[in-house]
Each structure stands twice: as structure tokens, then as C-alpha cells.
Amino acid sequence: MSIRHFEQPLGRRDALLRGGGGFGAVALAGLLAKDSRAATPEPRVAPLNPLASRAGHFEATARSVIFLFMDGGPSHIDTFDPKPAVNEYAGKPLPPSIKRAHTPMGVSENPLLASPRTWTRHGECGLPVSEWYQHVGELADDLCVIRSCWANGLNHVGSVCQMNTGSILAGRPSLGAWVTYGLGSVNENLPGFVVLLDNDREPPGGSRVWGTGFMPATYQGTRFRNGKAPILHLAPPEDVRGAEQRQELAFLQSLNRRHAEVRPGDTELEARIASYELAFRMQAEAPEAVDLNQETEATRAMYGLDNPATQAFGRNCLLARRMVERGVRFVQLYSGSGSQWDAHSAIEKNHSGLCKSTDLPIAGLLRDLKQRGLLDSTLVVWGGEFGRTPMSEKGDGRDHNPYGFTVWFAGGGVAGGKVLGSTDDFGLHAVENRVHVRDLHATMLELMGLDHEQLVYVHQGRPERATVNEGRVLSEVFA
């Protein structure tokens, strides 16, 4: 500290006292300099492709996943989990022996609603499936039906979020993003994670349910649109072709890279840069990949493309097969997007229509994968965010039921013709071999060759996992 001309020089003790206060500043300056050097990015000569194909933790039985999501919550006791006691007690409340459950609409003491289904035992395994899924039932020997699933959410937003991300709270990566982060993409000319909706309404929670949360945005799902052009703006303008387009893209990328040099860690920017490159490559391959006119009439009919009732979901099922055929890791199909399976009233009308729109296409997908030799390497998953109550709501509907519901697996190294777990006599609670959503996710990752405990992304100093540090692998489902 300098001495002004009118001040007396300091004594020895004062000099030490004042000078000692500066040693902390010296240390601080050293730390700041170190942080500054650490924040300076290394020269980017040839950045690694975050979507490059990578090996898993061990040998996988499934190369791809097709997740058939029935948005709104399908009634398990009307599809894959028959409960004769529901009809025996129809019009009466649950017996005292059954534990009551809290539901959004408070129907715990409402009379039971009959399930007027016709159940048929299918395949060598004798799996009972209702007439609402008769075509899928014909493939019973390929299904592993998990009847004891349970979840934490009561409403759609939290429950759809959990079935996609493992948590009812928003902000975590989706399962498809974890798979893409862990394994990359087999085909660098197509997205590694594709999302298909059967109408223009997004599911509860919107696009974040196929997002990346705290992970880089590069791994998020790419939504293909309905109609003849699933991917917008694939074709370049007539006056911009070949080398000229490549030069324009290279110039744009150089500007983006320069921008990114001083903004390390900006995942949105990195994702945008990667998306430009992917979009350029997709112009060559994607038009062929989404061209369903290349399929035979017999194949199109197998998926129900010749029937207005099954056309929308059938088209997406066929697109899903074409995606996994070309190496896409994770494809998610939403049926009734916008919670259309949410049958608080008129469940007979609601579910009969939605089951009809999905039954034939799903059976067609399984058959097509099987005949092409793809089912062994493709894990197909069916389910919603929860099931529905045996108690009635509004006289002819059913409320949300996260306490016990059904999900089934097929292909991808899964043992077919099998039933795992059970609910109580009325289908309200999972009681035997209870399977949480995070158990489902851990098992799906295991089949893809990923150990859910080793698949880690460090966020703010904390090791984050897809199963939120929980979950168990259901070894019982393995072939």
C-alpha cells in the first residue's frame, strides 16, 4: 500500500499488519488464474462425434428398442390381466380385505365396474388375452407379460414423466436419451432416438418427456411428424445443390465452432452444430427410410394401412420397423397422444376404439420383425403410465391406478409365453413380485448391454443414473 506524501512512514508492526492482508489476494489471484486456464478450451481439431456407435458394458441381446406407449393409461384388467372377482362384485364396493387406495377422483368406495370382456387363452403358454387385443394375443408365445408393475405418480404429467425418465419430477433425461448417450447411434445418417405420435397433440409434459434434462441436448429424441413428410425440409432448394450446399454448411459450421470456442459447455449450441451435420447427411438416406411406398401391399395391409381405423398407428409401427432396420437405437410410438386413453367415463367406447386402432398394427409389427429376423435383436415394450381402477368413476369409467398395472416385453432376448408377478383379486394393487418403473428401465438397459449402475453422467459433481440410484434387473424375463 503506497504512502501519501503527507503521511508518516509506517512502523514495523503496522507494516506487517497491513501487508499481511494482501497474502489472501495473492492466493486468490493464483486460484483464479488456474480456473481461467481450466476454462480455456483446447484447440478443436477433430471433435469426437457424441453419437458415434459405442460398445455397452457387456454383450447385448437387444440392439434397438420400440416402446409402444398408450398415453393416458390403458386398463390392464380389460386387456392382459383378467379378474373374475370384478364381475362378481360389480355394483358393490371393494370387500374390506382389500386395502383402499388414494385416487385422483376419490373413487375408493365407488362400486366396482364390470369388465364385460371375452378372454381367450392363446398359444402354447395359454396366456389369457381379451378380445380387445385378439391379434396381439395370437402372438402370446412371444410375450412376457409383467402384471405387477407400480409407479409413484397419480396424475398424467408426473406419471408420463416417470415412465419416460424414472422420476415424477421434470428435468431428468428420458430413457431413450440414456440409451443414445450410452451406445450412440449405429447409423450416423439417421437420429439415434426417434419419436412418433399418432396425432398432433403432444403427451402430458410435452417434448421434455423425450428430452435430455441435464445431459447434452444432442441425445434428445427427434420427433417425426405425421403425413407424407415425417421430416420437414429434407429436400434442399432447387438452386442450392451439391458442392454449393456443402460450402455453405461448412461456412456456417466454422462460425458456429468459433462461437462455441469461447462458450464451452453450451450443450444447446453443440446440439445445434451436430444437428446441422446430421440434417445434411439425412438428405441422402432419410427420404428412402421414411418412404412407405417401397413396402408391398401385403406388408402395408399387415400393419393396417388399408383401414382408416388402424392407419395412423399402423403407419408409425411400419416406420418403427424401418428405423430399427437401419440401426436406430430407440423408437417411441405414442398411441392416443394427449392422454386419449384416459377413460374416466365411457371406457367401453374409449378403449374399444383405441384397442382397435393399435391391436392389428402391433401384431403386424411383431410378425414383421419376426419374419425378417429382427425380433431377436429388437426389444418391443407395450404399456402406459399406469393402469385403471376396478372401481367405477362417473358410472361407466375407471380412475387412474398406479398401484398395479401391466406392461409386456417381446423380443430382444426376452422369454416369451411367460407371466411375471400378479395383482390382487381385483387388480388394484401389485402383490407378487412387485415391479417398479425403475426396475423396468434397469431391465431394458440390461437387455441393451448397459449396466444401469455403471451408466453414469456426472452433473454438478453428482453421479446421475437413469434409474435414480434405484432399480433392479428382472432376470426372470431373460430367455
C-alpha positions as CSV (number, residue, x, y, z in Angstrom):
1,M,0.0,0.0,0.0
2,S,1.5,3.3,-1.1
3,I,2.1,6.1,1.5
4,R,0.7,9.5,0.6
5,H,3.2,12.4,0.9
6,F,1.6,13.9,4.0
7,E,1.6,10.6,6.0
8,Q,4.4,9.4,8.2
9,P,6.1,6.2,7.2
10,L,4.7,3.1,9.0
11,G,6.4,1.4,11.8
12,R,7.5,-2.3,11.6
13,R,4.3,-3.7,13.3
14,D,1.9,-1.6,11.2
15,A,3.8,-2.6,8.0
16,L,3.4,-6.3,8.8
17,L,-0.3,-5.8,9.8
18,R,-1.2,-4.0,6.6
19,G,1.0,-6.2,4.3
20,G,-0.4,-9.4,5.7
21,G,-3.9,-8.6,4.4
22,G,-2.6,-8.9,0.8
23,F,-1.4,-12.5,1.1
24,G,-5.0,-13.7,0.7
25,A,-5.3,-11.7,-2.5
26,V,-2.2,-13.4,-3.8
27,A,-3.7,-16.8,-3.2
28,L,-7.0,-15.8,-4.8
29,A,-5.2,-14.5,-7.8
30,G,-3.5,-17.8,-8.2
31,L,-6.7,-19.8,-7.9
32,L,-8.5,-17.5,-10.4
33,A,-5.6,-17.9,-12.9
34,K,-5.9,-21.7,-12.5
35,D,-9.6,-21.6,-13.2
36,S,-9.1,-19.4,-16.2
37,R,-6.6,-21.8,-17.7
38,A,-9.0,-24.7,-17.0
39,A,-11.9,-22.9,-18.6
40,T,-9.8,-22.2,-21.8
41,P,-10.9,-24.9,-24.3
42,E,-8.3,-27.0,-26.0
43,P,-8.0,-26.5,-29.8
44,R,-10.8,-28.3,-31.6
45,V,-9.1,-30.1,-34.4
46,A,-11.5,-33.0,-35.0
47,P,-14.2,-33.1,-32.2
48,L,-15.5,-36.6,-31.4
49,N,-18.9,-37.5,-32.6
50,P,-21.1,-37.8,-29.5
51,L,-23.5,-40.1,-31.4
52,A,-20.7,-42.5,-32.6
53,S,-21.6,-46.1,-32.0
54,R,-20.1,-47.4,-28.8
55,A,-20.0,-50.8,-27.1
56,G,-22.0,-51.4,-24.0
57,H,-20.8,-52.8,-20.7
58,F,-21.4,-56.3,-21.8
59,E,-22.9,-58.2,-24.7
60,A,-26.4,-57.1,-25.5
61,T,-29.4,-59.3,-26.6
62,A,-31.2,-56.2,-28.0
63,R,-29.8,-53.8,-30.5
64,S,-32.9,-51.5,-30.5
65,V,-36.0,-50.7,-28.5
66,I,-39.5,-50.0,-29.8
67,F,-41.6,-48.5,-26.9
68,L,-45.3,-48.6,-27.6
69,F,-46.8,-46.0,-25.2
70,M,-50.5,-46.0,-24.6
71,D,-50.9,-42.4,-23.5
72,G,-53.5,-41.9,-20.8
73,G,-53.3,-45.3,-19.0
74,P,-54.8,-48.5,-20.5
75,S,-57.0,-50.7,-18.3
76,H,-55.0,-53.8,-17.5
77,I,-58.0,-55.6,-16.1
78,D,-59.7,-55.3,-19.5
79,T,-56.7,-56.3,-21.7
80,F,-54.0,-58.6,-20.2
81,D,-54.9,-59.2,-16.5
82,P,-58.3,-60.9,-16.1
83,K,-60.0,-60.5,-12.8
84,P,-63.3,-62.6,-12.5
85,A,-63.9,-61.1,-9.0
86,V,-64.5,-57.7,-10.5
87,N,-67.6,-59.0,-12.3
88,E,-68.7,-61.0,-9.2
89,Y,-68.6,-57.8,-7.1
90,A,-69.9,-55.5,-9.9
91,G,-72.1,-52.8,-8.4
92,K,-70.7,-53.3,-4.9
93,P,-67.7,-51.7,-3.2
94,L,-64.4,-53.5,-2.7
95,P,-64.5,-56.0,0.2
96,P,-62.9,-54.9,3.4
97,S,-60.0,-57.3,2.9
98,I,-58.7,-55.1,0.0
99,K,-56.5,-52.2,1.0
100,R,-58.0,-48.9,-0.1
101,A,-56.0,-46.7,-2.4
102,H,-56.0,-42.9,-2.9
103,T,-57.0,-41.9,-6.4
104,P,-57.2,-38.5,-8.1
105,M,-61.0,-38.6,-8.2
106,G,-61.5,-40.3,-4.9
107,V,-63.3,-43.5,-6.1
108,S,-62.0,-45.9,-3.4
109,E,-65.6,-46.6,-2.1
110,N,-67.3,-46.4,-5.5
111,P,-69.0,-49.6,-6.7
112,L,-66.9,-51.9,-8.9
113,L,-67.4,-51.6,-12.7
114,A,-67.9,-54.9,-14.5
115,S,-65.4,-55.9,-17.3
116,P,-67.6,-57.5,-20.0
117,R,-64.6,-59.0,-21.8
118,T,-64.3,-62.3,-23.6
119,W,-61.0,-63.9,-22.6
120,T,-59.2,-66.4,-24.8
121,R,-56.2,-68.5,-23.9
122,H,-53.6,-68.1,-26.7
123,G,-50.5,-70.0,-27.8
124,E,-48.9,-73.0,-26.2
125,C,-48.4,-70.9,-23.0
126,G,-52.2,-70.4,-22.7
127,L,-51.9,-66.7,-22.0
128,P,-55.4,-65.2,-21.5
129,V,-55.9,-62.0,-23.5
130,S,-59.2,-60.2,-24.0
131,E,-60.9,-59.7,-27.4
132,W,-59.7,-56.1,-27.4
133,Y,-56.3,-57.4,-28.2
134,Q,-57.1,-60.6,-30.1
135,H,-54.4,-60.1,-32.8
136,V,-51.7,-59.5,-30.3
137,G,-53.0,-62.5,-28.3
138,E,-52.2,-64.7,-31.3
139,L,-48.5,-63.9,-30.6
140,A,-48.8,-64.8,-26.9
141,D,-45.8,-67.2,-27.1
142,D,-43.6,-64.2,-27.8
143,L,-44.9,-62.0,-24.9
144,C,-43.6,-61.7,-21.4
145,V,-46.4,-60.1,-19.5
146,I,-45.5,-58.3,-16.3
147,R,-48.7,-57.9,-14.3
148,S,-47.2,-56.4,-11.1
149,C,-46.0,-53.0,-12.2
150,W,-46.4,-50.0,-10.0
151,A,-45.4,-46.3,-10.1
152,N,-45.4,-43.2,-7.9
153,G,-47.5,-40.6,-9.8
154,L,-51.2,-40.1,-9.6
155,N,-51.6,-37.6,-12.4
156,H,-50.7,-37.8,-16.1
157,V,-47.9,-35.2,-16.2
158,G,-45.9,-36.8,-13.3
159,S,-46.7,-40.4,-14.3
160,V,-45.8,-40.0,-18.0
161,C,-42.6,-38.2,-16.9
162,Q,-41.7,-41.2,-14.6
163,M,-42.4,-43.8,-17.2
164,N,-40.1,-41.9,-19.6
165,T,-37.4,-40.6,-17.2
166,G,-37.7,-42.7,-14.0
167,S,-38.9,-39.7,-11.9
168,I,-42.2,-37.9,-11.4
169,L,-40.3,-34.7,-11.3
170,A,-39.3,-33.0,-14.6
171,G,-35.8,-32.3,-15.5
172,R,-34.2,-35.7,-15.9
173,P,-33.1,-37.4,-19.2
174,S,-35.5,-39.7,-20.9
175,L,-34.7,-43.4,-21.2
176,G,-34.2,-43.0,-24.9
177,A,-31.6,-40.3,-24.2
178,W,-29.8,-42.5,-21.8
179,V,-29.6,-45.3,-24.4
180,T,-28.3,-42.9,-27.0
181,Y,-25.8,-41.5,-24.5
182,G,-24.6,-44.9,-23.6
183,L,-24.5,-46.6,-27.0
184,G,-24.5,-43.8,-29.6
185,S,-26.2,-44.5,-33.0
186,V,-25.4,-47.3,-35.4
187,N,-26.4,-45.2,-38.4
188,E,-24.9,-41.8,-38.5
189,N,-27.3,-40.7,-41.2
190,L,-30.4,-41.0,-39.0
191,P,-31.2,-39.9,-35.5
192,G,-30.4,-42.4,-32.7
193,F,-33.7,-41.7,-30.9
194,V,-37.0,-41.2,-32.9
195,V,-40.4,-40.3,-31.5
196,L,-43.7,-40.9,-33.4
197,L,-47.1,-39.5,-32.4
198,D,-50.4,-40.7,-33.9
199,N,-51.9,-37.2,-33.8
200,D,-50.8,-33.6,-33.5
201,R,-51.2,-33.4,-29.7
202,E,-48.1,-33.9,-27.5
203,P,-48.3,-36.1,-24.4
204,P,-48.5,-34.5,-21.0
205,G,-45.3,-32.7,-20.2
206,G,-44.7,-32.1,-23.9
207,S,-41.4,-32.7,-25.7
208,R,-39.4,-32.8,-22.4
209,V,-40.5,-36.5,-22.0
210,W,-38.2,-37.3,-24.8
211,G,-35.7,-34.7,-23.8
212,T,-32.3,-34.9,-22.2
213,G,-32.8,-32.9,-18.9
214,F,-29.3,-32.1,-17.6
215,M,-27.4,-34.1,-20.3
216,P,-26.3,-32.6,-23.6
217,A,-29.2,-31.9,-25.9
218,T,-27.5,-34.0,-28.6
219,Y,-29.1,-37.1,-27.2
220,Q,-32.7,-35.9,-27.2
221,G,-35.4,-37.6,-29.3
222,T,-36.2,-36.4,-32.8
223,R,-39.9,-36.2,-33.4
224,F,-41.0,-37.4,-36.9
225,R,-44.2,-35.7,-38.0
226,N,-47.4,-37.2,-39.3
227,G,-48.3,-37.1,-43.0
228,K,-46.3,-37.7,-46.2
229,A,-43.2,-35.7,-44.9
230,P,-42.2,-37.0,-41.5
231,I,-39.1,-34.9,-41.6
232,L,-39.5,-31.3,-42.7
233,H,-37.2,-29.5,-45.1
234,L,-35.2,-32.6,-46.1
235,A,-35.0,-31.6,-49.7
236,P,-32.8,-28.6,-50.4
237,P,-34.0,-25.8,-52.7
238,E,-33.6,-26.5,-56.4
239,D,-31.0,-23.7,-56.8
240,V,-28.8,-25.0,-53.9
241,R,-27.3,-28.4,-54.5
242,G,-24.2,-30.5,-54.0
243,A,-20.9,-28.6,-53.6
244,E,-22.5,-25.3,-53.1
245,Q,-24.7,-26.5,-50.3
246,R,-21.6,-28.2,-48.7
247,Q,-19.7,-25.0,-48.9
248,E,-22.5,-23.0,-47.2
249,L,-22.8,-25.6,-44.5
250,A,-19.0,-25.6,-43.9
251,F,-19.0,-21.8,-43.6
252,L,-21.9,-21.9,-41.2
253,Q,-20.2,-24.6,-39.1
254,S,-17.0,-22.6,-38.9
255,L,-18.9,-19.7,-37.5
256,N,-20.7,-21.9,-35.0
257,R,-17.4,-23.5,-34.0
258,R,-15.8,-20.1,-33.4
259,H,-18.8,-19.2,-31.3
260,A,-18.5,-22.4,-29.3
261,E,-14.8,-22.0,-28.6
262,V,-15.5,-19.3,-26.0
263,R,-18.6,-21.0,-24.7
264,P,-17.6,-24.4,-23.6
265,G,-20.3,-26.5,-22.1
266,D,-23.1,-24.9,-24.1
267,T,-24.9,-28.1,-24.9
268,E,-27.7,-26.5,-26.9
269,L,-25.1,-25.0,-29.2
270,E,-23.3,-28.3,-29.5
271,A,-26.6,-30.0,-30.3
272,R,-27.4,-27.4,-33.0
273,I,-24.0,-27.9,-34.6
274,A,-24.4,-31.7,-34.6
275,S,-28.0,-31.3,-36.0
276,Y,-26.8,-29.3,-39.0
277,E,-24.4,-32.1,-39.9
278,L,-27.0,-34.8,-39.3
279,A,-29.5,-32.9,-41.4
280,F,-27.1,-32.7,-44.3
281,R,-26.4,-36.5,-44.1
282,M,-30.1,-37.3,-43.7
283,Q,-30.8,-35.7,-47.1
284,A,-29.3,-38.7,-48.7
285,E,-30.7,-41.5,-46.5
286,A,-33.8,-40.3,-44.7
287,P,-36.1,-39.9,-47.7
288,E,-35.7,-43.5,-48.5
289,A,-36.0,-44.6,-44.9
290,V,-39.5,-43.0,-44.5
291,D,-40.8,-43.9,-47.9
292,L,-43.5,-46.4,-47.1
293,N,-44.4,-46.8,-50.8
294,Q,-41.4,-49.2,-51.0
295,E,-43.4,-51.7,-49.0
296,T,-45.5,-54.3,-50.6
297,E,-49.3,-54.2,-50.4
298,A,-49.2,-57.3,-48.3
299,T,-46.9,-55.7,-45.7
300,R,-48.9,-52.5,-45.7
301,A,-52.1,-54.5,-45.0
302,M,-50.3,-56.4,-42.3
303,Y,-49.9,-53.1,-40.4
304,G,-53.5,-52.0,-41.2
305,L,-52.6,-49.2,-43.6
306,D,-55.6,-50.1,-45.7
307,N,-58.0,-49.3,-42.9
308,P,-58.7,-45.7,-41.6
309,A,-59.2,-47.1,-38.0
310,T,-55.6,-48.5,-37.9
311,Q,-53.8,-46.4,-40.5
312,A,-52.3,-43.8,-38.2
313,F,-50.7,-46.1,-35.6
314,G,-50.0,-48.7,-38.3
315,R,-48.0,-46.2,-40.3
316,N,-45.9,-45.4,-37.2
317,C,-45.4,-49.1,-36.5
318,L,-44.1,-49.7,-40.0
319,L,-41.9,-46.6,-39.7
320,A,-40.5,-48.0,-36.5
321,R,-39.6,-51.3,-38.2
322,R,-37.8,-49.3,-41.0
323,M,-36.0,-47.3,-38.3
324,V,-34.6,-50.3,-36.3
325,E,-33.8,-52.0,-39.6
326,R,-31.5,-49.1,-40.3
327,G,-29.9,-49.0,-36.9
328,V,-31.9,-46.5,-34.9
329,R,-31.4,-47.4,-31.2
330,F,-34.7,-46.2,-29.6
331,V,-38.1,-45.6,-31.2
332,Q,-41.1,-44.5,-29.2
333,L,-44.6,-44.6,-30.5
334,Y,-47.4,-42.8,-28.8
335,S,-51.0,-44.1,-29.2
336,G,-53.7,-41.6,-28.3
337,S,-51.1,-38.9,-27.7
338,G,-52.6,-36.2,-25.4
339,S,-53.9,-38.7,-22.8
340,Q,-56.7,-40.2,-25.1
341,W,-56.6,-43.5,-23.1
342,D,-57.7,-41.6,-20.0
343,A,-61.2,-43.2,-19.7
344,H,-62.7,-41.5,-16.7
345,S,-66.1,-42.2,-18.4
346,A,-67.4,-44.3,-21.3
347,I,-64.5,-46.7,-21.1
348,E,-66.2,-49.2,-23.4
349,K,-66.3,-46.7,-26.2
350,N,-62.9,-45.2,-25.4
351,H,-60.9,-48.4,-25.1
352,S,-62.6,-50.4,-27.8
353,G,-61.7,-47.7,-30.4
354,L,-58.1,-47.3,-29.2
355,C,-57.5,-51.0,-28.9
356,K,-58.9,-51.5,-32.4
357,S,-56.5,-48.8,-33.7
358,T,-53.4,-50.5,-32.1
359,D,-54.2,-54.2,-32.0
360,L,-53.6,-55.1,-35.7
361,P,-50.6,-52.7,-36.1
362,I,-48.8,-54.1,-33.1
363,A,-49.4,-57.7,-34.2
364,G,-48.2,-56.7,-37.6
365,L,-45.1,-55.2,-36.2
366,L,-44.3,-58.3,-34.2
367,R,-44.9,-60.6,-37.1
368,D,-42.9,-58.5,-39.5
369,L,-39.9,-58.2,-37.1
370,K,-40.0,-61.9,-36.6
371,Q,-40.2,-62.9,-40.3
372,R,-37.3,-60.5,-41.0
373,G,-35.1,-62.0,-38.2
374,L,-35.3,-58.6,-36.3
375,L,-37.3,-59.6,-33.3
376,D,-34.4,-61.3,-31.6
377,S,-32.5,-58.0,-31.7
378,T,-35.4,-55.7,-31.1
379,L,-37.0,-55.2,-27.7
380,V,-40.7,-54.3,-28.1
381,V,-42.3,-52.8,-25.0
382,W,-46.1,-52.1,-24.5
383,G,-47.7,-50.1,-21.7
384,G,-48.9,-46.8,-20.4
385,E,-48.0,-44.5,-17.5
386,F,-50.4,-46.5,-15.2
387,G,-53.4,-48.8,-15.3
388,R,-57.0,-48.1,-14.2
389,T,-59.1,-48.9,-11.1
390,P,-61.6,-51.7,-10.8
391,M,-63.9,-49.2,-9.1
392,S,-66.1,-47.1,-11.3
393,E,-66.0,-43.5,-12.0
394,K,-68.9,-41.5,-13.4
395,G,-70.8,-44.7,-13.7
396,D,-69.0,-46.1,-16.7
397,G,-65.4,-45.2,-16.4
398,R,-62.3,-46.0,-14.4
399,D,-59.9,-43.8,-12.5
400,H,-56.0,-43.8,-12.5
401,N,-54.3,-46.8,-10.9
402,P,-50.5,-46.5,-10.4
403,Y,-50.6,-49.2,-7.7
404,G,-50.9,-52.2,-10.0
405,F,-50.8,-52.4,-13.8
406,T,-49.4,-54.4,-16.8
407,V,-46.5,-53.9,-19.1
408,W,-45.3,-56.5,-21.6
409,F,-42.0,-57.2,-23.3
410,A,-41.3,-59.1,-26.5
411,G,-38.1,-60.0,-28.4
412,G,-34.7,-58.7,-27.6
413,G,-33.6,-61.7,-25.6
414,V,-36.9,-61.9,-23.5
415,A,-38.5,-65.2,-22.7
416,G,-41.9,-65.4,-24.4
417,G,-45.0,-67.1,-23.3
418,K,-44.4,-66.0,-19.7
419,V,-46.3,-64.1,-17.0
420,L,-44.4,-62.3,-14.2
421,G,-46.0,-61.1,-11.0
422,S,-49.6,-60.5,-10.1
423,T,-52.1,-58.0,-8.7
424,D,-54.7,-58.7,-6.1
425,D,-58.0,-60.4,-6.9
426,F,-59.4,-57.1,-8.1
427,G,-56.4,-55.7,-10.0
428,L,-55.9,-52.8,-7.7
429,H,-52.5,-53.5,-6.0
430,A,-49.4,-55.3,-7.3
431,V,-48.9,-58.0,-4.7
432,E,-46.5,-60.7,-6.0
433,N,-43.0,-59.8,-7.4
434,R,-43.8,-56.1,-7.5
435,V,-42.0,-54.3,-10.3
436,H,-41.4,-50.5,-10.1
437,V,-40.9,-48.3,-13.2
438,R,-37.2,-48.1,-12.4
439,D,-37.0,-51.9,-12.4
440,L,-38.4,-51.9,-15.9
441,H,-35.8,-49.3,-17.0
442,A,-33.0,-51.2,-15.4
443,T,-34.1,-54.3,-17.3
444,M,-34.4,-52.6,-20.6
445,L,-30.9,-51.1,-20.3
446,E,-29.6,-54.6,-19.3
447,L,-31.0,-56.1,-22.4
448,M,-29.3,-53.3,-24.4
449,G,-26.0,-54.2,-22.9
450,L,-25.9,-51.4,-20.3
451,D,-25.5,-51.8,-16.6
452,H,-27.8,-49.2,-15.0
453,E,-25.4,-48.8,-12.1
454,Q,-22.4,-48.1,-14.3
455,L,-24.2,-45.9,-16.9
456,V,-23.3,-42.6,-15.2
457,Y,-23.5,-38.9,-16.2
458,V,-21.8,-36.5,-13.8
459,H,-24.0,-33.4,-13.2
460,Q,-22.9,-30.7,-10.9
461,G,-20.4,-33.0,-9.2
462,R,-23.0,-35.8,-8.6
463,P,-23.1,-39.1,-10.5
464,E,-26.5,-39.4,-12.1
465,R,-28.0,-42.6,-13.3
466,A,-31.0,-43.5,-15.4
467,T,-32.7,-45.4,-12.5
468,V,-32.1,-42.6,-9.9
469,N,-29.8,-44.9,-7.9
470,E,-32.6,-47.5,-7.6
471,G,-34.0,-50.2,-9.7
472,R,-33.3,-54.0,-10.0
473,V,-32.8,-56.0,-13.1
474,L,-35.7,-58.5,-13.7
475,S,-33.6,-61.6,-14.5
476,E,-36.8,-63.6,-14.7
477,V,-37.7,-62.1,-18.1
478,F,-34.5,-63.2,-19.8
479,A,-34.7,-66.1,-22.3
